[in-house]
């Protein structure tokens, strides 16, 4: 299957995100690549708040964009792309935490606390390092004094 021909514009600079989305919905891979460039750093930061392995963070964010690419045609242009992608990322992070928890029962309390914090932070719209640090401290306290 051949990729659709790219619409030639005098300059892609200055295009709004909605323009990139419309073009991606028409099958332009370069346009979807621009959407990735716009959102990838913020999604990595979001995932890194809850996942300690940088490899896992990159895998999660890659999976977010794979999901988004598969469903870009259904995306409502009136919605906020960043919120949509963060929602996908939140679900991917929660799935990752659940998988890790199944592998290591000793981390159940931490995983639940992080998942609870993730849900609360997502609803409150927090996105900075101080809250992340406090969340980690809170989770560590919940683990108690048993060997970690």
PLY file of the C-alpha trace (Angstrom):
ply
format ascii 1.0
element vertex 148
property float x
property float y
property float z
element edge 147
property int vertex1
property int vertex2
end_header
0.00 0.00 0.00
1.42 3.31 -1.05
1.36 6.28 1.32
-0.97 9.09 0.21
0.66 11.91 -1.64
1.62 14.74 0.61
-0.16 17.99 -0.04
2.45 20.53 -1.03
2.36 23.72 0.98
4.73 26.67 0.70
5.92 25.99 4.23
4.99 23.57 6.96
6.25 26.02 9.57
3.46 27.85 11.25
0.93 25.07 10.82
-1.38 24.66 13.79
-1.63 21.33 15.57
-5.14 20.88 14.14
-3.62 21.05 10.64
-1.14 18.31 11.53
-3.96 16.19 12.95
-6.09 16.62 9.81
-3.15 15.65 7.65
-2.36 12.64 9.84
-6.00 11.58 9.60
-5.56 11.59 5.83
-2.68 9.15 6.23
0.34 11.44 6.09
3.03 9.78 8.18
5.13 12.96 8.29
2.22 14.82 9.85
1.85 12.17 12.54
5.60 12.44 13.10
5.11 16.13 13.82
2.41 15.28 16.37
4.88 12.89 18.01
7.54 15.62 18.13
5.07 18.04 19.70
3.98 15.68 22.50
6.70 13.09 23.15
8.74 14.98 25.77
5.70 15.82 27.86
4.41 12.23 27.68
7.83 10.90 28.70
7.85 13.25 31.69
4.32 12.15 32.60
5.18 8.43 32.42
8.48 8.96 34.27
6.54 10.21 37.28
5.26 6.68 37.85
7.75 4.37 36.12
11.35 4.26 37.28
12.99 2.51 34.32
13.77 4.89 31.47
13.55 1.93 29.06
10.03 1.22 30.28
9.13 4.90 29.94
10.28 4.94 26.32
8.38 1.69 25.62
5.20 3.05 27.18
5.37 6.29 25.22
6.09 4.40 22.01
3.01 2.24 22.67
0.97 5.40 23.29
1.87 6.70 19.84
1.21 3.33 18.22
-2.28 3.35 19.79
-2.81 6.96 18.74
-1.69 6.22 15.18
-4.12 3.32 14.96
-7.00 5.48 16.16
-6.12 8.91 14.74
-8.94 8.63 12.23
-11.46 8.51 15.08
-9.94 11.48 16.92
-12.33 14.43 17.19
-10.44 17.50 16.00
-12.38 19.62 18.53
-10.78 17.72 21.42
-7.42 18.46 22.99
-4.79 16.13 21.49
-2.54 16.42 24.56
-5.31 15.31 26.92
-6.22 12.44 24.62
-2.60 11.26 24.49
-2.19 11.65 28.28
-5.30 9.51 28.75
-3.77 6.78 26.60
-0.50 7.19 28.49
-2.26 6.98 31.86
-3.86 3.68 30.82
-0.54 2.34 29.56
1.19 3.34 32.82
-1.53 1.70 34.91
-1.26 -1.50 32.85
2.51 -1.44 33.30
2.16 -1.03 37.07
-0.32 -3.91 37.22
2.01 -6.19 35.23
4.95 -5.33 37.43
2.84 -5.94 40.52
1.92 -9.42 39.32
5.60 -10.18 38.82
6.62 -9.01 42.26
4.04 -9.18 45.05
6.39 -7.34 47.42
5.71 -4.11 45.52
1.90 -4.31 45.73
1.56 -1.52 48.27
3.82 0.80 46.30
2.04 0.03 43.02
-1.37 0.71 44.52
-0.18 3.96 46.05
1.38 5.06 42.77
-1.73 4.08 40.84
-3.91 6.01 43.31
-1.58 8.99 43.05
-1.63 8.73 39.25
-5.41 8.85 39.19
-5.53 11.78 41.62
-2.79 13.72 39.86
-4.41 13.15 36.48
-7.70 14.51 37.73
-5.98 17.51 39.33
-3.79 18.17 36.29
-0.51 18.26 38.26
2.63 17.99 36.25
5.76 18.95 38.18
8.68 17.38 39.98
7.85 18.49 43.53
4.56 16.59 43.50
6.40 13.58 42.10
8.92 13.68 44.92
6.16 13.96 47.52
4.29 11.06 45.91
7.39 8.86 46.12
7.99 9.81 49.76
4.36 9.09 50.58
4.54 5.68 48.88
7.76 4.76 50.68
6.15 5.60 54.03
3.23 3.31 53.16
5.65 0.42 52.66
6.53 0.45 56.35
9.76 -0.80 57.87
9.77 -4.31 56.39
12.77 -4.97 54.11
12.31 -3.26 50.77
0 1
1 2
2 3
3 4
4 5
5 6
6 7
7 8
8 9
9 10
10 11
11 12
12 13
13 14
14 15
15 16
16 17
17 18
18 19
19 20
20 21
21 22
22 23
23 24
24 25
25 26
26 27
27 28
28 29
29 30
30 31
31 32
32 33
33 34
34 35
35 36
36 37
37 38
38 39
39 40
40 41
41 42
42 43
43 44
44 45
45 46
46 47
47 48
48 49
49 50
50 51
51 52
52 53
53 54
54 55
55 56
56 57
57 58
58 59
59 60
60 61
61 62
62 63
63 64
64 65
65 66
66 67
67 68
68 69
69 70
70 71
71 72
72 73
73 74
74 75
75 76
76 77
77 78
78 79
79 80
80 81
81 82
82 83
83 84
84 85
85 86
86 87
87 88
88 89
89 90
90 91
91 92
92 93
93 94
94 95
95 96
96 97
97 98
98 99
99 100
100 101
101 102
102 103
103 104
104 105
105 106
106 107
107 108
108 109
109 110
110 111
111 112
112 113
113 114
114 115
115 116
116 117
117 118
118 119
119 120
120 121
121 122
122 123
123 124
124 125
125 126
126 127
127 128
128 129
129 130
130 131
131 132
132 133
133 134
134 135
135 136
136 137
137 138
138 139
139 140
140 141
141 142
142 143
143 144
144 145
145 146
146 147
